[in-house]
Amino acid sequence: MKKWNVDASHSSIGFSVKHMMVSKVRGSFSDFTAEVAATETDLSNAEIAFNIQVASITTGSVDRDNHLRSADFFDVETYPEIKFIAKNITKKDDEYEIAGDLTIKAVTNPIVFNAEYEGKGTNPWGQEVVGFSAETKINREEFGLTWNQALETGGVLVGKDIKITIELEANPA
């Protein structure tokens, strides 16, 4: 195994959630680090850890982003980071199940990312790069993100299920 540097300018951590029961709001975190040790094309024995700076959340609305940073949601003053640590990785054909612990607001729950190896190449500067995509779905209320508002027409303002997507490009350390 070798260590890999995550190229943050070519990687992303995004999410989507139902809004008013009829549409989806998408957002992302722009400030994150990852520690990855793996073989070039196989994650089976990889060591993976992510740290996300919650204050870097962006959804395209300054007011919404500030509300998400507040004590109603993430409470970034008290809980500035989201963390994920892989515990077990299973390969199935060209895909992986990456089981690990996700911590949000000091609440840790096991989750499983479905991941796919996207390929390997050499960038224009002669450096080797690899790419992976991963996604999962969590119930935000299981992590203490319980704020909501009932709608007059029925339902709630913010859905419970959050879809998380990761696009990762890395090169050897």
Backbone bond lengths (Angstrom), bond angles and torsions (degrees), N, CA, C in turn:
res aa  C-N    CA-C-N  psi(-1)  N-CA   C-N-CA  omega(-1)  CA-C   N-CA-C  phi
1 M - - - 1.458 - - 1.516 109.01 -
2 K 1.318 113.71 149.51 1.457 118.48 173.80 1.516 109.42 -132.75
3 K 1.319 114.19 159.86 1.461 119.53 179.37 1.529 109.48 -81.98
4 W 1.341 114.19 145.50 1.455 121.45 -179.71 1.522 109.29 -123.76
5 N 1.320 116.12 139.45 1.463 121.94 173.16 1.515 108.42 -92.91
6 V 1.311 116.31 128.53 1.459 120.35 176.26 1.518 107.93 -79.65
7 D 1.325 116.00 127.77 1.461 122.49 177.57 1.526 107.87 -86.46
8 A 1.329 116.14 95.19 1.472 121.07 -174.59 1.522 112.45 -61.63
9 S 1.327 117.61 -28.00 1.466 119.41 -179.39 1.528 112.36 -74.55
10 H 1.335 117.28 -12.66 1.462 122.41 176.95 1.525 111.70 -122.84
11 S 1.314 116.55 21.03 1.464 122.45 179.61 1.521 108.64 -131.33
12 S 1.326 116.27 160.17 1.463 119.08 178.96 1.517 110.90 -153.03
13 I 1.332 114.31 151.20 1.462 121.99 171.70 1.516 105.85 -124.39
14 G 1.323 115.95 114.20 1.455 121.03 -175.85 1.515 112.16 -125.16
15 F 1.329 114.99 170.24 1.458 120.56 178.91 1.518 109.28 -152.24
16 S 1.328 115.48 161.26 1.460 121.29 172.24 1.514 108.51 -143.15
17 V 1.350 115.46 149.97 1.459 122.41 -178.45 1.523 108.22 -147.79
18 K 1.323 116.28 146.62 1.468 120.86 176.97 1.518 110.31 -67.01
19 H 1.323 115.67 139.31 1.461 123.09 177.30 1.518 108.51 -121.16
20 M 1.310 116.45 124.24 1.467 123.37 178.82 1.526 112.47 56.73
21 M 1.322 116.54 23.09 1.464 122.75 175.84 1.532 113.17 70.15
22 V 1.335 118.56 3.55 1.460 119.46 -173.93 1.524 114.96 -126.32
23 S 1.334 117.64 -18.55 1.462 119.33 -177.52 1.527 108.76 -142.54
24 K 1.327 116.48 178.23 1.461 121.20 179.00 1.518 109.95 -120.29
25 V 1.313 115.01 140.47 1.458 122.19 170.84 1.516 106.95 -104.18
26 R 1.309 115.77 133.84 1.464 121.03 178.91 1.521 109.30 -112.60
27 G 1.313 115.07 149.89 1.450 120.13 177.98 1.512 110.07 -155.08
28 S 1.318 114.70 179.65 1.455 119.78 -179.91 1.523 109.80 -154.95
29 F 1.318 114.23 169.35 1.458 122.85 173.81 1.524 106.74 -116.45
30 S 1.322 117.49 125.63 1.465 119.99 -175.54 1.526 113.48 -94.49
31 D 1.331 118.14 -14.07 1.460 121.11 -177.31 1.524 108.98 -118.26
32 F 1.321 115.21 106.66 1.459 120.35 179.24 1.515 109.43 -152.03
33 T 1.325 114.67 156.66 1.458 121.02 174.51 1.520 107.35 -128.88
34 A 1.310 114.66 157.35 1.464 119.76 178.03 1.520 108.69 -143.69
35 E 1.309 114.64 142.56 1.455 121.54 171.80 1.512 106.88 -112.16
36 V 1.325 115.36 120.61 1.464 120.47 -178.03 1.520 108.61 -132.01
37 A 1.321 115.42 127.58 1.455 122.46 171.07 1.520 105.93 -126.95
38 A 1.341 115.93 122.47 1.460 119.96 -175.10 1.518 109.92 -163.54
39 T 1.341 115.46 166.89 1.451 119.10 168.77 1.527 107.11 -74.77
40 E 1.301 117.78 168.28 1.463 121.64 -172.86 1.526 113.67 -62.61
41 T 1.299 117.56 -38.41 1.468 119.45 -172.45 1.517 114.02 -126.25
42 D 1.336 117.58 7.31 1.461 119.85 -176.33 1.524 109.97 -138.04
43 L 1.331 115.81 121.46 1.468 120.85 -179.12 1.528 113.13 -90.81
44 S 1.310 118.44 1.31 1.468 120.97 -171.03 1.521 114.02 -50.62
45 N 1.309 117.86 -39.92 1.465 121.53 -178.79 1.523 112.19 -111.63
46 A 1.306 116.93 20.67 1.461 120.92 -174.42 1.523 112.31 -69.06
47 E 1.304 114.33 155.82 1.464 123.19 169.72 1.518 105.98 -112.12
48 I 1.346 116.84 121.08 1.464 121.31 -173.97 1.522 109.20 -133.75
49 A 1.341 115.70 131.10 1.466 121.01 175.63 1.528 108.45 -145.09
50 F 1.329 116.54 134.33 1.461 123.11 178.32 1.522 109.86 -120.03
51 N 1.323 116.85 141.35 1.460 124.19 169.41 1.522 107.20 -125.93
52 I 1.328 115.53 124.32 1.459 121.58 -178.46 1.521 108.71 -114.77
53 Q 1.313 117.06 129.45 1.463 121.50 175.19 1.529 107.16 -83.73
54 V 1.328 116.56 109.61 1.456 121.74 -172.40 1.532 111.79 -62.62
55 A 1.319 117.89 -31.78 1.469 120.55 -179.50 1.529 112.22 -61.44
56 S 1.325 117.46 -16.05 1.468 121.02 -179.36 1.526 112.64 -84.16
57 I 1.324 117.80 8.68 1.468 121.63 -178.98 1.526 110.39 -63.10
58 T 1.319 115.68 138.63 1.466 120.68 176.62 1.524 109.07 -144.56
59 T 1.337 114.91 133.76 1.465 121.05 179.91 1.526 111.69 -127.19
60 G 1.317 116.84 3.36 1.457 120.27 -177.57 1.516 113.60 91.25
61 S 1.322 118.18 3.12 1.461 122.95 177.87 1.526 108.48 -136.22
62 V 1.318 116.94 114.88 1.465 121.28 -178.43 1.519 110.95 -59.37
63 D 1.329 117.57 -43.74 1.465 120.51 -179.92 1.531 111.09 -61.88
64 R 1.329 117.13 -45.00 1.465 120.29 179.58 1.527 110.34 -65.30
65 D 1.332 117.34 -42.66 1.463 120.35 179.72 1.528 110.77 -60.48
66 N 1.331 117.40 -42.71 1.464 120.49 178.19 1.522 111.12 -64.93
67 H 1.337 117.33 -38.01 1.469 120.02 177.03 1.531 109.88 -64.62
68 L 1.322 117.73 -41.44 1.460 120.88 178.69 1.527 111.71 -63.92
69 R 1.326 117.66 -32.09 1.471 121.56 178.14 1.532 111.90 -75.53
70 S 1.313 117.60 -19.43 1.471 122.52 -173.90 1.529 111.83 -74.80
71 A 1.329 114.92 174.82 1.470 121.58 179.09 1.523 112.25 -63.74
72 D 1.338 118.66 -19.88 1.469 120.62 175.86 1.528 111.91 -61.59
73 F 1.329 116.15 -31.93 1.466 120.63 -177.69 1.531 110.65 -121.37
74 F 1.327 117.68 -99.10 1.459 121.48 -171.29 1.525 115.12 -80.05
75 D 1.321 118.29 -23.32 1.464 122.07 -179.70 1.530 110.50 51.75
76 V 1.324 115.83 62.38 1.464 120.98 -173.90 1.526 113.86 -62.67
77 E 1.321 117.97 -22.91 1.466 119.62 176.81 1.528 110.43 -64.37
78 T 1.320 117.19 -37.89 1.466 122.26 -178.61 1.524 111.89 -92.71
79 Y 1.335 117.03 -37.20 1.470 122.73 -175.03 1.526 109.76 -126.36
80 P 1.326 117.74 79.64 1.474 120.00 -173.01 1.525 115.81 -74.72
81 E 1.345 117.96 -14.53 1.467 119.95 -175.07 1.517 113.04 -126.98
82 I 1.312 114.23 149.52 1.465 123.64 165.22 1.523 104.79 -108.89
83 K 1.338 116.22 137.45 1.461 119.56 -177.96 1.531 110.23 -128.34
84 F 1.313 115.11 145.34 1.459 121.73 172.07 1.517 108.14 -134.02
85 I 1.343 116.55 132.65 1.467 122.22 175.93 1.522 107.58 -129.50
86 A 1.330 115.70 121.39 1.466 120.82 178.16 1.517 109.78 -70.25
87 K 1.340 115.57 139.17 1.468 121.59 -180.00 1.522 112.50 -115.67
88 N 1.341 116.73 -34.77 1.457 121.11 -177.08 1.524 108.88 -151.45
89 I 1.320 115.76 132.03 1.465 120.32 -178.47 1.522 108.61 -124.97
90 T 1.332 115.10 126.56 1.459 121.60 -179.39 1.521 109.33 -117.87
91 K 1.318 116.67 129.18 1.461 121.04 178.60 1.521 109.43 -94.67
92 K 1.355 115.43 132.92 1.459 122.38 175.35 1.519 107.07 -132.75
93 D 1.328 116.34 104.25 1.461 122.23 -174.72 1.529 109.65 58.77
94 D 1.335 118.00 -120.25 1.466 120.83 179.48 1.523 112.33 -98.18
95 E 1.328 116.31 11.81 1.456 120.20 -177.43 1.524 110.37 -121.89
96 Y 1.330 114.83 165.01 1.452 121.49 -178.32 1.521 110.26 -132.33
97 E 1.311 115.14 151.26 1.452 121.94 165.79 1.522 105.66 -110.77
98 I 1.334 114.79 116.32 1.456 120.47 -178.72 1.520 107.87 -106.48
99 A 1.327 115.89 102.29 1.461 121.68 179.11 1.520 108.54 -90.61
100 G 1.315 115.22 138.36 1.453 118.60 179.50 1.507 111.64 -168.00
101 D 1.322 114.79 -172.85 1.455 122.18 -178.82 1.517 110.15 -106.79
102 L 1.337 115.38 125.56 1.459 122.59 175.70 1.520 107.60 -106.63
103 T 1.336 116.06 129.65 1.460 121.24 179.24 1.522 109.48 -118.61
104 I 1.336 115.37 121.87 1.458 123.89 175.46 1.523 106.70 -132.19
105 K 1.309 117.51 128.93 1.474 122.47 179.37 1.528 111.87 52.28
106 A 1.313 117.78 43.57 1.465 125.29 177.58 1.528 112.55 65.09
107 V 1.326 118.08 14.09 1.460 122.59 174.96 1.529 107.57 -108.00
108 T 1.324 115.95 123.03 1.466 120.98 -178.79 1.524 109.17 -111.70
109 N 1.333 114.54 128.49 1.463 121.21 176.62 1.524 109.18 -134.57
110 P 1.332 116.33 149.27 1.463 118.82 174.98 1.531 110.43 -74.72
111 I 1.321 115.75 140.18 1.463 121.37 174.99 1.528 108.03 -138.48
112 V 1.326 115.96 167.70 1.460 121.21 177.09 1.523 108.33 -131.17
113 F 1.325 115.93 123.39 1.459 122.18 171.51 1.516 108.50 -91.75
114 N 1.322 117.04 137.86 1.457 122.36 168.16 1.515 105.90 -94.47
115 A 1.325 116.48 120.62 1.461 121.16 -173.57 1.520 111.08 -123.44
116 E 1.323 114.14 155.17 1.456 120.71 -179.87 1.520 109.43 -137.60
117 Y 1.307 115.68 135.11 1.462 122.08 174.14 1.521 107.54 -75.17
118 E 1.330 117.22 121.89 1.467 121.57 -176.01 1.520 113.19 -92.41
119 G 1.320 117.34 -20.23 1.457 118.82 178.26 1.516 113.14 138.82
120 K 1.331 113.31 176.78 1.459 122.41 -176.87 1.522 107.46 -134.31
121 G 1.307 115.87 142.31 1.451 119.64 178.52 1.514 111.40 -156.74
122 T 1.317 114.20 -174.90 1.459 121.03 176.96 1.515 107.27 -124.12
123 N 1.332 116.41 127.53 1.466 119.19 -178.77 1.532 110.21 -77.07
124 P 1.342 118.45 172.68 1.468 121.00 -176.87 1.526 114.85 -61.04
125 W 1.325 118.31 -13.22 1.461 122.25 179.72 1.517 111.73 -100.74
126 G 1.336 116.92 11.07 1.456 122.46 175.70 1.519 114.78 82.76
127 Q 1.311 116.86 10.72 1.459 120.28 -178.62 1.528 110.80 -94.59
128 E 1.325 116.13 135.46 1.449 122.19 178.66 1.527 109.60 -71.41
129 V 1.333 117.36 138.54 1.460 121.99 175.93 1.528 108.84 -135.03
130 V 1.339 115.39 150.48 1.452 122.27 173.98 1.518 107.93 -129.36
131 G 1.330 115.80 155.70 1.457 119.87 179.61 1.512 111.79 -132.47
132 F 1.321 115.00 143.98 1.459 122.76 176.29 1.514 108.95 -138.14
133 S 1.327 116.30 148.50 1.465 123.14 172.14 1.520 107.24 -121.00
134 A 1.333 116.37 145.97 1.460 120.54 178.61 1.520 109.66 -146.94
135 E 1.326 115.60 150.52 1.462 119.30 175.86 1.524 110.26 -150.39
136 T 1.320 114.01 155.29 1.459 121.54 176.26 1.515 108.15 -155.94
137 K 1.317 115.56 171.99 1.455 121.10 175.76 1.523 107.33 -132.27
138 I 1.339 116.56 134.41 1.461 120.93 177.59 1.524 109.47 -126.55
139 N 1.320 115.47 159.44 1.457 122.18 170.73 1.525 105.94 -94.95
140 R 1.317 117.37 112.39 1.463 121.70 -174.12 1.521 112.06 -61.02
141 E 1.325 117.91 -30.40 1.457 120.72 -178.36 1.530 111.53 -65.63
142 E 1.338 117.67 -26.37 1.460 121.17 177.77 1.529 112.10 -70.41
143 F 1.339 116.91 -9.43 1.462 122.23 178.83 1.533 111.39 -113.60
144 G 1.312 117.32 16.74 1.456 120.85 177.42 1.516 114.63 81.87
145 L 1.324 118.08 10.79 1.469 122.21 178.00 1.529 107.57 -96.23
146 T 1.323 116.36 79.45 1.469 121.02 -168.17 1.524 114.57 -107.32
147 W 1.319 119.15 -6.13 1.466 120.09 -177.70 1.527 109.70 -57.91
148 N 1.329 115.98 139.63 1.453 120.78 175.86 1.519 108.54 -163.03
149 Q 1.296 115.60 173.31 1.457 121.48 178.61 1.526 108.04 -144.34
150 A 1.333 115.91 129.45 1.466 120.65 178.28 1.525 109.46 -72.04
151 L 1.326 115.25 145.44 1.461 121.14 178.41 1.522 110.06 -99.43
152 E 1.310 117.07 145.25 1.468 121.58 179.11 1.526 111.96 -58.17
153 T 1.310 116.19 -33.58 1.466 121.13 -177.40 1.527 112.62 -86.31
154 G 1.326 116.83 4.22 1.455 121.84 -177.05 1.512 110.62 101.33
155 G 1.289 115.31 156.57 1.455 120.27 -178.70 1.515 111.90 82.80
156 V 1.319 115.32 -167.72 1.457 121.72 -176.56 1.523 111.06 -131.70
157 L 1.317 115.28 164.46 1.460 121.62 -178.04 1.537 112.33 -69.62
158 V 1.345 116.17 -42.47 1.467 120.47 -174.16 1.524 109.37 -122.58
159 G 1.334 116.71 128.58 1.454 121.51 178.00 1.522 112.29 -67.77
160 K 1.318 115.80 161.45 1.468 121.62 178.89 1.521 111.99 -81.20
161 D 1.333 116.56 -38.20 1.463 120.91 -173.80 1.519 111.57 -82.61
162 I 1.325 115.28 130.01 1.461 122.67 177.38 1.522 107.61 -115.82
163 K 1.322 116.36 124.32 1.463 120.87 174.46 1.530 107.31 -93.06
164 I 1.316 116.25 126.16 1.461 122.29 -179.53 1.522 108.27 -110.87
165 T 1.334 116.46 132.43 1.461 121.54 178.23 1.531 109.49 -126.85
166 I 1.312 114.86 139.73 1.465 120.87 177.82 1.526 108.07 -127.75
167 E 1.310 115.55 129.58 1.459 122.82 171.08 1.524 105.79 -116.14
168 L 1.326 116.60 120.75 1.457 120.54 -170.70 1.519 110.47 -125.11
169 E 1.325 115.53 128.20 1.459 121.23 169.61 1.508 107.54 -121.07
170 A 1.325 116.54 132.79 1.461 120.48 -176.48 1.521 110.22 -139.16
171 N 1.341 115.04 157.81 1.448 121.41 175.89 1.530 108.91 -135.67
172 P 1.312 117.37 158.38 1.470 119.80 -176.47 1.530 111.70 -58.51
173 A 1.331 115.49 139.94 1.469 121.05 178.71 1.512 110.16 -71.85
